[in-house]
Amino acid sequence: MAKRVEEAVLEFYDLLLLAVKKGGDRKSVLNRASFELERLKHYLRLCRDLNILSIRQYEFSSREIVEIGKLLGGWLKKA
């Protein structure tokens, strides 16, 4: 499970870097990043359900992901 979470985080990060460097069609890249963020949310929820993460760890990561999602939503609106 840790490997999947790590892969989702790294893929999300790579997509953000690609969106910054890409000239014209950033929206499609940001939409893919949005999918990766959603996938990460589900993985973290699954980690909590399997007791891999404590409640505090899950709450912290969820708050941070919500904040990242808000930023990503703003970037999507701007694109």
Backbone as XML, in Angstrom:
<?xml version="1.0"?>
<chain id="A" units="angstrom">
  <residue number="1" name="MET">
    <atom name="N" x="0.828" y="-1.189" z="0.000"/>
    <atom name="CA" x="0.000" y="0.000" z="0.000"/>
    <atom name="C" x="0.874" y="1.255" z="0.000"/>
  </residue>
  <residue number="2" name="ALA">
    <atom name="N" x="1.955" y="1.228" z="0.740"/>
    <atom name="CA" x="2.846" y="2.386" z="0.799"/>
    <atom name="C" x="3.413" y="2.706" z="-0.586"/>
  </residue>
  <residue number="3" name="LYS">
    <atom name="N" x="3.690" y="1.668" z="-1.342"/>
    <atom name="CA" x="4.227" y="1.875" z="-2.690"/>
    <atom name="C" x="3.200" y="2.577" z="-3.575"/>
  </residue>
  <residue number="4" name="ARG">
    <atom name="N" x="1.947" y="2.190" z="-3.461"/>
    <atom name="CA" x="0.899" y="2.831" z="-4.268"/>
    <atom name="C" x="0.712" y="4.289" z="-3.883"/>
  </residue>
  <residue number="5" name="VAL">
    <atom name="N" x="0.742" y="4.576" z="-2.593"/>
    <atom name="CA" x="0.625" y="5.960" z="-2.130"/>
    <atom name="C" x="1.802" y="6.770" z="-2.658"/>
  </residue>
  <residue number="6" name="GLU">
    <atom name="N" x="2.986" y="6.210" z="-2.542"/>
    <atom name="CA" x="4.182" y="6.900" z="-3.021"/>
    <atom name="C" x="4.104" y="7.160" z="-4.526"/>
  </residue>
  <residue number="7" name="GLU">
    <atom name="N" x="3.659" y="6.175" z="-5.291"/>
    <atom name="CA" x="3.539" y="6.339" z="-6.736"/>
    <atom name="C" x="2.523" y="7.426" z="-7.087"/>
  </residue>
  <residue number="8" name="ALA">
    <atom name="N" x="1.405" y="7.458" z="-6.369"/>
    <atom name="CA" x="0.379" y="8.470" z="-6.634"/>
    <atom name="C" x="0.902" y="9.873" z="-6.331"/>
  </residue>
  <residue number="9" name="VAL">
    <atom name="N" x="1.624" y="10.007" z="-5.229"/>
    <atom name="CA" x="2.181" y="11.311" z="-4.861"/>
    <atom name="C" x="3.200" y="11.765" z="-5.907"/>
  </residue>
  <residue number="10" name="LEU">
    <atom name="N" x="4.076" y="10.871" z="-6.304"/>
    <atom name="CA" x="5.100" y="11.236" z="-7.282"/>
    <atom name="C" x="4.499" y="11.546" z="-8.651"/>
  </residue>
  <residue number="11" name="GLU">
    <atom name="N" x="3.495" y="10.796" z="-9.049"/>
    <atom name="CA" x="2.828" y="11.069" z="-10.325"/>
    <atom name="C" x="2.126" y="12.429" z="-10.275"/>
  </residue>
  <residue number="12" name="PHE">
    <atom name="N" x="1.484" y="12.740" z="-9.152"/>
    <atom name="CA" x="0.839" y="14.042" z="-8.971"/>
    <atom name="C" x="1.874" y="15.157" z="-9.091"/>
  </residue>
  <residue number="13" name="TYR">
    <atom name="N" x="2.985" y="14.988" z="-8.428"/>
    <atom name="CA" x="4.061" y="15.986" z="-8.464"/>
    <atom name="C" x="4.599" y="16.161" z="-9.885"/>
  </residue>
  <residue number="14" name="ASP">
    <atom name="N" x="4.815" y="15.047" z="-10.570"/>
    <atom name="CA" x="5.304" y="15.115" z="-11.951"/>
    <atom name="C" x="4.330" y="15.862" z="-12.850"/>
  </residue>
  <residue number="15" name="LEU">
    <atom name="N" x="3.037" y="15.623" z="-12.658"/>
    <atom name="CA" x="2.035" y="16.304" z="-13.476"/>
    <atom name="C" x="2.011" y="17.803" z="-13.194"/>
  </residue>
  <residue number="16" name="LEU">
    <atom name="N" x="2.203" y="18.189" z="-11.933"/>
    <atom name="CA" x="2.273" y="19.615" z="-11.623"/>
    <atom name="C" x="3.478" y="20.259" z="-12.293"/>
  </residue>
  <residue number="17" name="LEU">
    <atom name="N" x="4.610" y="19.577" z="-12.268"/>
    <atom name="CA" x="5.796" y="20.107" z="-12.947"/>
    <atom name="C" x="5.563" y="20.222" z="-14.446"/>
  </residue>
  <residue number="18" name="LEU">
    <atom name="N" x="4.913" y="19.238" z="-15.021"/>
    <atom name="CA" x="4.615" y="19.267" z="-16.445"/>
    <atom name="C" x="3.680" y="20.435" z="-16.774"/>
  </residue>
  <residue number="19" name="ALA">
    <atom name="N" x="2.698" y="20.689" z="-15.925"/>
    <atom name="CA" x="1.762" y="21.796" z="-16.157"/>
    <atom name="C" x="2.478" y="23.137" z="-16.110"/>
  </residue>
  <residue number="20" name="VAL">
    <atom name="N" x="3.456" y="23.256" z="-15.232"/>
    <atom name="CA" x="4.217" y="24.505" z="-15.137"/>
    <atom name="C" x="5.039" y="24.712" z="-16.403"/>
  </residue>
  <residue number="21" name="LYS">
    <atom name="N" x="5.636" y="23.663" z="-16.914"/>
    <atom name="CA" x="6.526" y="23.769" z="-18.066"/>
    <atom name="C" x="5.793" y="23.761" z="-19.396"/>
  </residue>
  <residue number="22" name="LYS">
    <atom name="N" x="4.574" y="23.241" z="-19.404"/>
    <atom name="CA" x="3.832" y="23.103" z="-20.656"/>
    <atom name="C" x="3.261" y="24.448" z="-21.071"/>
  </residue>
  <residue number="23" name="GLY">
    <atom name="N" x="3.378" y="24.761" z="-22.328"/>
    <atom name="CA" x="2.934" y="26.054" z="-22.812"/>
    <atom name="C" x="1.435" y="26.179" z="-22.976"/>
  </residue>
  <residue number="24" name="GLY">
    <atom name="N" x="0.840" y="25.448" z="-23.903"/>
    <atom name="CA" x="-0.537" y="25.696" z="-24.281"/>
    <atom name="C" x="-1.596" y="24.978" z="-23.472"/>
  </residue>
  <residue number="25" name="ASP">
    <atom name="N" x="-1.625" y="23.681" z="-23.549"/>
    <atom name="CA" x="-2.742" y="22.923" z="-22.996"/>
    <atom name="C" x="-2.455" y="22.432" z="-21.581"/>
  </residue>
  <residue number="26" name="ARG">
    <atom name="N" x="-2.488" y="23.351" z="-20.638"/>
    <atom name="CA" x="-2.244" y="22.981" z="-19.240"/>
    <atom name="C" x="-3.451" y="22.305" z="-18.615"/>
  </residue>
  <residue number="27" name="LYS">
    <atom name="N" x="-4.633" y="22.625" z="-19.122"/>
    <atom name="CA" x="-5.855" y="22.130" z="-18.492"/>
    <atom name="C" x="-5.922" y="20.603" z="-18.488"/>
  </residue>
  <residue number="28" name="SER">
    <atom name="N" x="-5.531" y="19.963" z="-19.570"/>
    <atom name="CA" x="-5.578" y="18.499" z="-19.618"/>
    <atom name="C" x="-4.600" y="17.893" z="-18.617"/>
  </residue>
  <residue number="29" name="VAL">
    <atom name="N" x="-3.437" y="18.505" z="-18.479"/>
    <atom name="CA" x="-2.448" y="18.012" z="-17.512"/>
    <atom name="C" x="-2.959" y="18.224" z="-16.091"/>
  </residue>
  <residue number="30" name="LEU">
    <atom name="N" x="-3.571" y="19.373" z="-15.828"/>
    <atom name="CA" x="-4.119" y="19.639" z="-14.498"/>
    <atom name="C" x="-5.290" y="18.714" z="-14.185"/>
  </residue>
  <residue number="31" name="ASN">
    <atom name="N" x="-6.073" y="18.346" z="-15.196"/>
    <atom name="CA" x="-7.147" y="17.370" z="-14.984"/>
    <atom name="C" x="-6.585" y="16.005" z="-14.615"/>
  </residue>
  <residue number="32" name="ARG">
    <atom name="N" x="-5.491" y="15.626" z="-15.246"/>
    <atom name="CA" x="-4.831" y="14.364" z="-14.875"/>
    <atom name="C" x="-4.290" y="14.440" z="-13.460"/>
  </residue>
  <residue number="33" name="ALA">
    <atom name="N" x="-3.750" y="15.605" z="-13.086"/>
    <atom name="CA" x="-3.261" y="15.789" z="-11.721"/>
    <atom name="C" x="-4.421" y="15.694" z="-10.731"/>
  </residue>
  <residue number="34" name="SER">
    <atom name="N" x="-5.570" y="16.224" z="-11.107"/>
    <atom name="CA" x="-6.753" y="16.133" z="-10.255"/>
    <atom name="C" x="-7.151" y="14.679" z="-10.038"/>
  </residue>
  <residue number="35" name="PHE">
    <atom name="N" x="-7.067" y="13.879" z="-11.083"/>
    <atom name="CA" x="-7.350" y="12.448" z="-10.953"/>
    <atom name="C" x="-6.364" y="11.792" z="-9.987"/>
  </residue>
  <residue number="36" name="GLU">
    <atom name="N" x="-5.095" y="12.121" z="-10.114"/>
    <atom name="CA" x="-4.082" y="11.540" z="-9.223"/>
    <atom name="C" x="-4.331" y="11.935" z="-7.768"/>
  </residue>
  <residue number="37" name="LEU">
    <atom name="N" x="-4.748" y="13.168" z="-7.551"/>
    <atom name="CA" x="-5.050" y="13.611" z="-6.195"/>
    <atom name="C" x="-6.244" y="12.837" z="-5.644"/>
  </residue>
  <residue number="38" name="GLU">
    <atom name="N" x="-7.231" y="12.609" z="-6.477"/>
    <atom name="CA" x="-8.402" y="11.826" z="-6.056"/>
    <atom name="C" x="-7.992" y="10.386" z="-5.729"/>
  </residue>
  <residue number="39" name="ARG">
    <atom name="N" x="-7.108" y="9.840" z="-6.548"/>
    <atom name="CA" x="-6.612" y="8.486" z="-6.296"/>
    <atom name="C" x="-5.868" y="8.429" z="-4.965"/>
  </residue>
  <residue number="40" name="LEU">
    <atom name="N" x="-5.082" y="9.452" z="-4.695"/>
    <atom name="CA" x="-4.349" y="9.527" z="-3.432"/>
    <atom name="C" x="-5.309" y="9.588" z="-2.247"/>
  </residue>
  <residue number="41" name="LYS">
    <atom name="N" x="-6.385" y="10.359" z="-2.378"/>
    <atom name="CA" x="-7.393" y="10.434" z="-1.315"/>
    <atom name="C" x="-7.956" y="9.048" z="-0.991"/>
  </residue>
  <residue number="42" name="HIS">
    <atom name="N" x="-8.265" y="8.308" z="-2.043"/>
    <atom name="CA" x="-8.826" y="6.968" z="-1.837"/>
    <atom name="C" x="-7.816" y="6.019" z="-1.207"/>
  </residue>
  <residue number="43" name="TYR">
    <atom name="N" x="-6.572" y="6.112" z="-1.630"/>
    <atom name="CA" x="-5.543" y="5.269" z="-1.030"/>
    <atom name="C" x="-5.368" y="5.572" z="0.455"/>
  </residue>
  <residue number="44" name="LEU">
    <atom name="N" x="-5.374" y="6.856" z="0.802"/>
    <atom name="CA" x="-5.223" y="7.216" z="2.215"/>
    <atom name="C" x="-6.419" y="6.755" z="3.043"/>
  </residue>
  <residue number="45" name="ARG">
    <atom name="N" x="-7.601" y="6.863" z="2.461"/>
    <atom name="CA" x="-8.794" y="6.370" z="3.161"/>
    <atom name="C" x="-8.694" y="4.861" z="3.374"/>
  </residue>
  <residue number="46" name="LEU">
    <atom name="N" x="-8.211" y="4.163" z="2.368"/>
    <atom name="CA" x="-8.029" y="2.723" z="2.491"/>
    <atom name="C" x="-6.974" y="2.395" z="3.555"/>
  </residue>
  <residue number="47" name="CYS">
    <atom name="N" x="-5.903" y="3.180" z="3.587"/>
    <atom name="CA" x="-4.876" y="2.983" z="4.624"/>
    <atom name="C" x="-5.482" y="3.153" z="6.017"/>
  </residue>
  <residue number="48" name="ARG">
    <atom name="N" x="-6.358" y="4.118" z="6.169"/>
    <atom name="CA" x="-7.012" y="4.325" z="7.468"/>
    <atom name="C" x="-7.916" y="3.145" z="7.795"/>
  </residue>
  <residue number="49" name="ASP">
    <atom name="N" x="-8.672" y="2.673" z="6.807"/>
    <atom name="CA" x="-9.568" y="1.537" z="7.031"/>
    <atom name="C" x="-8.808" y="0.269" z="7.394"/>
  </residue>
  <residue number="50" name="LEU">
    <atom name="N" x="-7.607" y="0.131" z="6.864"/>
    <atom name="CA" x="-6.778" y="-1.047" z="7.159"/>
    <atom name="C" x="-5.900" y="-0.850" z="8.392"/>
  </residue>
  <residue number="51" name="ASN">
    <atom name="N" x="-6.085" y="0.273" z="9.085"/>
    <atom name="CA" x="-5.320" y="0.630" z="10.284"/>
    <atom name="C" x="-3.822" y="0.763" z="10.020"/>
  </residue>
  <residue number="52" name="ILE">
    <atom name="N" x="-3.484" y="1.167" z="8.822"/>
    <atom name="CA" x="-2.088" y="1.471" z="8.501"/>
    <atom name="C" x="-1.756" y="2.867" z="9.002"/>
  </residue>
  <residue number="53" name="LEU">
    <atom name="N" x="-2.736" y="3.773" z="8.926"/>
    <atom name="CA" x="-2.585" y="5.130" z="9.440"/>
    <atom name="C" x="-3.427" y="5.292" z="10.695"/>
  </residue>
  <residue number="54" name="SER">
    <atom name="N" x="-2.910" y="6.069" z="11.629"/>
    <atom name="CA" x="-3.710" y="6.402" z="12.808"/>
    <atom name="C" x="-4.717" y="7.480" z="12.426"/>
  </residue>
  <residue number="55" name="ILE">
    <atom name="N" x="-5.666" y="7.721" z="13.307"/>
    <atom name="CA" x="-6.658" y="8.775" z="13.066"/>
    <atom name="C" x="-5.963" y="10.118" z="12.887"/>
  </residue>
  <residue number="56" name="ARG">
    <atom name="N" x="-4.993" y="10.428" z="13.731"/>
    <atom name="CA" x="-4.286" y="11.717" z="13.642"/>
    <atom name="C" x="-3.541" y="11.844" z="12.321"/>
  </residue>
  <residue number="57" name="GLN">
    <atom name="N" x="-2.875" y="10.785" z="11.897"/>
    <atom name="CA" x="-2.159" y="10.822" z="10.623"/>
    <atom name="C" x="-3.132" y="11.034" z="9.465"/>
  </residue>
  <residue number="58" name="TYR">
    <atom name="N" x="-4.270" y="10.345" z="9.521"/>
    <atom name="CA" x="-5.261" y="10.478" z="8.468"/>
    <atom name="C" x="-5.854" y="11.883" z="8.458"/>
  </residue>
  <residue number="59" name="GLU">
    <atom name="N" x="-6.164" y="12.420" z="9.623"/>
    <atom name="CA" x="-6.725" y="13.773" z="9.702"/>
    <atom name="C" x="-5.747" y="14.807" z="9.144"/>
  </residue>
  <residue number="60" name="PHE">
    <atom name="N" x="-4.484" y="14.676" z="9.518"/>
    <atom name="CA" x="-3.469" y="15.618" z="9.025"/>
    <atom name="C" x="-3.359" y="15.545" z="7.503"/>
  </residue>
  <residue number="61" name="SER">
    <atom name="N" x="-3.213" y="14.329" z="6.981"/>
    <atom name="CA" x="-3.044" y="14.177" z="5.536"/>
    <atom name="C" x="-4.299" y="14.631" z="4.794"/>
  </residue>
  <residue number="62" name="SER">
    <atom name="N" x="-5.466" y="14.377" z="5.353"/>
    <atom name="CA" x="-6.708" y="14.803" z="4.709"/>
    <atom name="C" x="-6.808" y="16.321" z="4.641"/>
  </residue>
  <residue number="63" name="ARG">
    <atom name="N" x="-6.453" y="16.997" z="5.723"/>
    <atom name="CA" x="-6.484" y="18.464" z="5.713"/>
    <atom name="C" x="-5.548" y="19.019" z="4.649"/>
  </residue>
  <residue number="64" name="GLU">
    <atom name="N" x="-4.361" y="18.459" z="4.559"/>
    <atom name="CA" x="-3.384" y="18.934" z="3.576"/>
    <atom name="C" x="-3.861" y="18.670" z="2.147"/>
  </residue>
  <residue number="65" name="ILE">
    <atom name="N" x="-4.453" y="17.519" z="1.915"/>
    <atom name="CA" x="-4.934" y="17.182" z="0.579"/>
    <atom name="C" x="-6.096" y="18.081" z="0.182"/>
  </residue>
  <residue number="66" name="VAL">
    <atom name="N" x="-6.954" y="18.407" z="1.130"/>
    <atom name="CA" x="-8.051" y="19.339" z="0.839"/>
    <atom name="C" x="-7.487" y="20.698" z="0.424"/>
  </residue>
  <residue number="67" name="GLU">
    <atom name="N" x="-6.487" y="21.158" z="1.125"/>
    <atom name="CA" x="-5.864" y="22.446" z="0.785"/>
    <atom name="C" x="-5.224" y="22.389" z="-0.598"/>
  </residue>
  <residue number="68" name="ILE">
    <atom name="N" x="-4.529" y="21.307" z="-0.896"/>
    <atom name="CA" x="-3.916" y="21.137" z="-2.216"/>
    <atom name="C" x="-5.002" y="21.093" z="-3.289"/>
  </residue>
  <residue number="69" name="GLY">
    <atom name="N" x="-6.105" y="20.427" z="-2.992"/>
    <atom name="CA" x="-7.219" y="20.361" z="-3.932"/>
    <atom name="C" x="-7.805" y="21.730" z="-4.230"/>
  </residue>
  <residue number="70" name="LYS">
    <atom name="N" x="-7.886" y="22.578" z="-3.216"/>
    <atom name="CA" x="-8.380" y="23.942" z="-3.426"/>
    <atom name="C" x="-7.449" y="24.718" z="-4.355"/>
  </residue>
  <residue number="71" name="LEU">
    <atom name="N" x="-6.155" y="24.573" z="-4.130"/>
    <atom name="CA" x="-5.180" y="25.252" z="-4.998"/>
    <atom name="C" x="-5.284" y="24.728" z="-6.435"/>
  </residue>
  <residue number="72" name="LEU">
    <atom name="N" x="-5.389" y="23.433" z="-6.561"/>
    <atom name="CA" x="-5.489" y="22.831" z="-7.886"/>
    <atom name="C" x="-6.767" y="23.284" z="-8.591"/>
  </residue>
  <residue number="73" name="GLY">
    <atom name="N" x="-7.857" y="23.373" z="-7.853"/>
    <atom name="CA" x="-9.099" y="23.869" z="-8.430"/>
    <atom name="C" x="-8.967" y="25.294" z="-8.944"/>
  </residue>
  <residue number="74" name="GLY">
    <atom name="N" x="-8.256" y="26.122" z="-8.202"/>
    <atom name="CA" x="-8.011" y="27.489" z="-8.662"/>
    <atom name="C" x="-7.179" y="27.525" z="-9.918"/>
  </residue>
  <residue number="75" name="TRP">
    <atom name="N" x="-6.181" y="26.673" z="-9.987"/>
    <atom name="CA" x="-5.351" y="26.611" z="-11.194"/>
    <atom name="C" x="-6.160" y="26.131" z="-12.398"/>
  </residue>
  <residue number="76" name="LEU">
    <atom name="N" x="-7.066" y="25.177" z="-12.138"/>
    <atom name="CA" x="-7.900" y="24.679" z="-13.238"/>
    <atom name="C" x="-8.829" y="25.771" z="-13.753"/>
  </residue>
  <residue number="77" name="LYS">
    <atom name="N" x="-9.389" y="26.558" z="-12.867"/>
    <atom name="CA" x="-10.269" y="27.650" z="-13.290"/>
    <atom name="C" x="-9.504" y="28.686" z="-14.106"/>
  </residue>
  <residue number="78" name="LYS">
    <atom name="N" x="-8.274" y="28.921" z="-13.700"/>
    <atom name="CA" x="-7.449" y="29.914" z="-14.380"/>
    <atom name="C" x="-6.996" y="29.430" z="-15.768"/>
  </residue>
  <residue number="79" name="ALA">
    <atom name="N" x="-6.829" y="28.131" z="-15.903"/>
    <atom name="CA" x="-6.300" y="27.547" z="-17.170"/>
    <atom name="C" x="-7.321" y="27.598" z="-18.299"/>
  </residue>
</chain>
